[in-house]
Amino acid sequence: MATTLQKPTAHELLPGIRVVDADTHVSEWYDLWTSRAPGKYRDRVPQVRDIDGRWDWIIDGQTLNREGASSAIRKDGSKTVGMAFRDLQLADVHPGAYDLTSRIAFMDREGIAAQIAYPNLLGFGGQKSMMIDEELRNVSMTIFNDAMAEMQADSGNRIYPMTMVPWWDVKLAVKEAERCAAMGLRGINMNSDPHLHGLPHLGDPHWYPLWEACSALGLPVNFHIGASDESMTWFGAGLWPGHPDEVKLAYGSLMLFVGNMRVLANILLTRVLERFPALKIVSVESGAGWVPFFLEALEYQMREAAMDYRDSPKDVFRRQIYICSWFERDDIVHTARKIGIDNLMFETDFPHPTCLYPDSFHYMEGAIEAMTPQERGKIFGGNAQRIYNLDLSRAPF
């Protein structure tokens, strides 16, 4: 495989720091579900089939989407641009997207001690699973979590996949969070708009049992951008008519940040975190530059609305909310100091279209140099280790 990693890596730019990439993705391999499913579900769980000469992901006889690898990194190590990634199949992409050995080798070259990993196929918040019946939904999610627990163990605790919980049944979600915590998984991945499926919104007491369980288990609740049907409408109905695909991609990628702003506003305005002061919330792939404005605006509007609140949103944020950033470098040091050095984590989003690749740490070199040693240690690894309670004792550096 040709390599494009020619510029300084974390080995050179962040010596002595166990770097943690706080947002990456796993491209689901073809037999992830079929190799684990009980016999009666084997033909119904997610799988790839040839439909009229085209490979598609199918679940219970319905097309999920065209067989794509959800990766923008080609097999030769080069990165696609624009919408070209949609035509790449698993055989076309960097094996580190789906193969554990190749992924660890990539991490070693880059100087990354550990990665937090998120799903692709069923949606970042499991929203695509709502197209099937609840029984199959539960089976599919359990199989996925079992596979991710195996991946974490086989990686020597270098890759930490986040648990998908059956949020459509809060009691079952609590049980699955407990089961996955017992397997060593370190956080849950949550849908950002469950009210679109007839459930209460995230600030409603309906969710208190799940927040209580995650608090007790020490599991962060992760809200990845695009974790609902509504937040993903940017690619279709959410755009002005007539835009070409590349404009949709750029515009949509930008507006996904606003979706997570909505989520955090709901959680803060409904005082969930005052009720659960040990609960950790992570906003994934949302960037950080908007946060100071957001917190100042939120507190101003709460005062103007005559809301009776005990804790300042800024204080609650610093205590319990964490943000992941990747492309921001011009003003990220000032932003980090404004929102709290302890609240920011670095990510690359490997291997997605918007990921920092190649030379992700070279890209951040100016920002790295502007940080103090303590700030570098926290943002590029220490915060993630603390937030997710990571065990990096087996990392080689």
ZASEZA-274712 format. One record per residue (C-alpha): x, y, z; residue in one letter. Coordinates in steps of 0.02 Angstrom, whole numbers, plus 50000, padded with zeros to 5 digits. Layout:
REM ZASEZA-274712
      c1      c2      c3   residu
       X       Y       Z        A
...
//
This chain:
REM ZASEZA-274712
      c1      c2      c3   residu
   50000   50000   50000        M
   50067   50171   49955        A
   50086   50282   50106        T
   50041   50465   50116        T
   50102   50486   50295        L
   50259   50584   50253        Q
   50246   50733   50370        K
   50268   50736   50560        P
   50153   50621   50657        T
   50103   50623   50840        A
   50265   50531   50877        H
   50361   50689   50832        E
   50236   50826   50875        L
   50164   50757   51037        L
   50305   50660   51119        P
   50264   50583   51286        G
   50075   50599   51258        I
   49965   50447   51238        R
   49859   50518   51098        V
   49675   50471   51091        V
   49574   50503   50934        D
   49402   50542   51006        A
   49298   50509   50849        D
   49329   50377   50717        T
   49215   50256   50627        H
   49210   50070   50593        V
   49156   50016   50419        S
   49046   49866   50456        E
   49114   49709   50374        W
   48996   49603   50270        Y
   48969   49458   50391        D
   48965   49559   50552        L
   48783   49512   50581        W
   48761   49353   50479        T
   48907   49264   50564        S
   48831   49293   50736        R
   48642   49288   50706        A
   48536   49143   50770        P
   48470   49037   50627        G
   48296   49112   50617        K
   48367   49287   50599        Y
   48512   49251   50482        R
   48418   49300   50324        D
   48344   49455   50407        R
   48490   49542   50492        V
   48595   49671   50397        P
   48690   49590   50252        Q
   48754   49628   50079        V
   48665   49555   49928        R
   48675   49573   49740        D
   48518   49666   49687        I
   48504   49684   49498        D
   48692   49683   49477        G
   48725   49805   49618        R
   48781   49764   49794        W
   48665   49834   49925        D
   48650   49823   50114        W
   48486   49736   50151        I
   48393   49716   50315        I
   48238   49607   50327        D
   48217   49615   50138        G
   48226   49805   50133        Q
   48368   49906   50058        T
   48462   50005   50188        L
   48578   50089   50065        N
   48696   50054   49923        R
   48843   49947   49976        E
   48967   50082   50020        G
   49114   50072   50136        A
   49078   50237   50225        S
   49260   50277   50195        S
   49345   50411   50090        A
   49518   50332   50101        I
   49563   50223   49953        R
   49656   50059   49964        K
   49817   50144   49905        D
   49808   50269   50049        G
   49747   50418   49947        S
   49592   50515   49994        K
   49442   50546   49882        T
   49366   50718   49862        V
   49186   50774   49848        G
   49056   50639   49825        M
   49173   50509   49751        A
   49176   50411   49914        F
   48999   50350   49880        R
   49061   50236   49741        D
   49191   50149   49850        L
   49154   49973   49908        Q
   49241   49883   50050        L
   49370   49807   49933        A
   49415   49981   49870        D
   49456   50065   50035        V
   49596   50072   50162        H
   49585   49907   50257        P
   49603   50003   50419        G
   49421   50053   50395        A
   49362   49876   50432        Y
   49510   49763   50471        D
   49577   49767   50649        L
   49758   49721   50610        T
   49771   49854   50475        S
   49690   49983   50586        R
   49811   49953   50729        I
   49957   49965   50607        A
   49889   50132   50545        F
   49871   50196   50724        M
   50049   50142   50764        D
   50118   50238   50614        R
   50019   50393   50660        E
   50065   50386   50844        G
   49886   50358   50905        I
   49874   50257   51065        A
   49685   50233   51060        A
   49528   50276   50962        Q
   49347   50302   51008        I
   49243   50220   50871        A
   49065   50246   50808        Y
   48950   50148   50691        P
   48895   50188   50514        N
   48766   50071   50440        L
   48617   50087   50559        L
   48642   50274   50579        G
   48748   50371   50703        F
   48601   50365   50822        G
   48528   50198   50766        G
   48390   50289   50673        Q
   48395   50178   50518        K
   48349   50027   50623        S
   48174   50100   50645        M
   48127   50032   50473        M
   48116   49854   50545        I
   48014   49774   50682        D
   48068   49792   50863        E
   48119   49611   50888        E
   48240   49614   50741        L
   48299   49787   50794        R
   48347   49722   50965        N
   48435   49569   50894        V
   48532   49674   50768        S
   48590   49797   50900        M
   48641   49660   51022        T
   48744   49575   50887        I
   48829   49739   50843        F
   48875   49772   51025        N
   48943   49596   51046        D
   49051   49619   50891        A
   49114   49786   50955        M
   49158   49713   51125        A
   49258   49579   51035        E
   49346   49712   50932        M
   49393   49810   51088        Q
   49462   49655   51173        A
   49554   49595   51017        D
   49632   49768   50996        S
   49710   49757   51168        G
   49603   49904   51223        N
   49667   50015   51084        R
   49497   50037   51000        I
   49345   50083   51106        Y
   49180   50066   51010        P
   49030   50155   51084        M
   48877   50050   51127        T
   48716   50065   51026        M
   48569   50057   51146        V
   48387   50014   51104        P
   48324   50187   51149        W
   48148   50144   51086        W
   48127   50046   51249        D
   48207   50139   51394        V
   48202   49989   51511        K
   48289   49882   51382        L
   48412   50024   51348        A
   48461   50023   51532        V
   48486   49834   51528        K
   48591   49844   51371        E
   48697   49984   51444        A
   48727   49877   51597        E
   48767   49723   51491        R
   48889   49819   51382        C
   48974   49900   51531        A
   49001   49726   51601        A
   49087   49680   51437        M
   49205   49827   51458        G
   49128   49949   51334        L
   49151   50129   51388        R
   49003   50234   51329        G
   48834   50236   51242        I
   48785   50311   51076        N
   48616   50400   51086        M
   48486   50457   50961        N
   48467   50645   50963        S
   48281   50657   50916        D
   48184   50510   50989        P
   48026   50617   50990        H
   48017   50590   50801        L
   47970   50410   50839        H
   47831   50441   50964        G
   47943   50452   51117        L
   47970   50599   51236        P
   48108   50724   51200        H
   48276   50705   51284        L
   48237   50824   51427        G
   48084   50726   51481        D
   48083   50621   51642        P
   48051   50469   51531        H
   48240   50460   51506        W
   48290   50479   51688        Y
   48317   50290   51714        P
   48443   50288   51571        L
   48532   50444   51633        W
   48537   50371   51808        E
   48609   50207   51745        A
   48742   50293   51640        C
   48789   50402   51789        S
   48807   50250   51902        A
   48904   50151   51771        L
   49017   50297   51724        G
   48963   50285   51542        L
   48968   50448   51442        P
   48815   50480   51334        V
   48877   50522   51159        N
   48777   50625   51035        F
   48862   50609   50866        H
   48809   50738   50737        I
   48680   50667   50618        G
   48610   50549   50750        A
   48428   50562   50694        S
   48320   50567   50538        D
   48287   50753   50558        E
   48469   50803   50578        S
   48512   50709   50417        M
   48381   50794   50309        T
   48514   50918   50253        W
   48553   50802   50108        F
   48377   50814   50037        G
   48230   50915   50098        A
   48337   51028   50207        G
   48420   51114   50059        L
   48368   51246   49937        W
   48317   51169   49770        P
   48446   51155   49633        G
   48606   51133   49731        H
   48732   51011   49656        P
   48792   50867   49763        D
   48956   50948   49814        E
   48862   51100   49882        V
   48743   50985   49975        K
   48892   50897   50052        L
   48975   51058   50111        A
   48814   51140   50169        Y
   48752   50983   50254        G
   48915   50951   50344        S
   48907   51129   50412        L
   48726   51122   50467        M
   48750   50959   50562        L
   48837   51063   50695        F
   48675   51157   50724        V
   48588   50993   50759        G
   48700   50961   50908        N
   48675   51139   50967        M
   48489   51096   50976        R
   48526   50939   51078        V
   48634   51030   51205        L
   48509   51173   51219        A
   48371   51049   51261        N
   48476   50960   51391        I
   48531   51122   51473        L
   48362   51209   51469        L
   48275   51059   51547        T
   48409   51048   51684        R
   48443   50864   51659        V
   48622   50887   51715        L
   48572   50976   51876        E
   48471   50822   51919        R
   48612   50704   51867        F
   48774   50793   51914        P
   48881   50640   51877        A
   48814   50616   51700        L
   48939   50650   51560        K
   48878   50714   51391        I
   48990   50713   51237        V
   48952   50811   51078        S
   49042   50714   50941        V
   49109   50787   50778        E
   49019   50950   50814        S
   49170   51065   50821        G
   49200   51187   50963        A
   49208   51366   50899        G
   49021   51396   50919        W
   49017   51343   51102        V
   49067   51509   51185        P
   48934   51603   51087        F
   48806   51467   51119        F
   48832   51468   51308        L
   48829   51658   51320        E
   48673   51668   51210        A
   48586   51529   51307        L
   48615   51611   51475        E
   48557   51779   51408        Y
   48397   51705   51338        Q
   48363   51609   51498        M
   48372   51772   51596        R
   48263   51862   51469        E
   48135   51721   51480        A
   48134   51739   51670        A
   48186   51558   51693        M
   48220   51507   51871        D
   48384   51414   51857        Y
   48509   51370   51991        R
   48670   51340   51895        D
   48741   51442   51752        S
   48744   51347   51586        P
   48929   51389   51577        K
   48960   51306   51744        D
   48856   51154   51699        V
   48947   51138   51533        F
   49118   51143   51615        R
   49063   51013   51741        R
   48979   50887   51626        Q
   48986   50921   51438        I
   49129   50882   51320        Y
   49162   50930   51139        I
   49261   50849   50997        C
   49354   50955   50869        S
   49459   50913   50716        W
   49480   51044   50577        F
   49486   51197   50690        E
   49661   51266   50709        R
   49658   51455   50681        D
   49577   51497   50848        D
   49560   51329   50935        I
   49680   51373   51076        V
   49578   51526   51124        H
   49417   51425   51107        T
   49483   51287   51219        A
   49534   51410   51353        R
   49364   51494   51341        K
   49258   51338   51360        I
   49380   51245   51472        G
   49538   51148   51430        I
   49464   50997   51519        D
   49313   50996   51402        N
   49393   50979   51230        L
   49451   50821   51142        M
   49542   50804   50976        F
   49473   50690   50840        E
   49512   50647   50659        T
   49347   50566   50602        D
   49446   50431   50511        F
   49400   50367   50381        P
   49252   50480   50338        H
   49250   50608   50195        P
   49282   50756   50310        T
   49421   50671   50409        C
   49592   50745   50442        L
   49693   50636   50326        Y
   49831   50623   50281        P
   49951   50712   50398        D
   49820   50753   50529        S
   49945   50805   50662        F
   50049   50907   50540        H
   49887   50999   50499        Y
   49872   51043   50684        M
   50056   51086   50707        E
   50031   51274   50730        G
   49894   51248   50859        A
   49999   51117   50949        I
   50144   51239   50962        E
   50028   51374   51033        A
   49969   51261   51175        M
   50056   51237   51340        T
   50122   51061   51375        P
   49979   51034   51497        Q
   49850   51090   51368        E
   49922   50974   51236        R
   49919   50828   51356        G
   49737   50853   51399        K
   49664   50895   51228        I
   49758   50761   51132        F
   49735   50619   51255        G
   49715   50653   51439        G
   49536   50716   51431        N
   49476   50565   51332        A
   49565   50446   51450        Q
   49476   50527   51597        R
   49304   50547   51518        I
   49296   50369   51450        Y
   49398   50288   51589        N
   49518   50213   51463        L
   49646   50080   51504        D
   49798   50116   51395        L
   49917   50005   51490        S
   49939   49894   51336        R
   49969   50037   51214        A
   50147   50026   51144        P
   50183   50211   51170        F
//
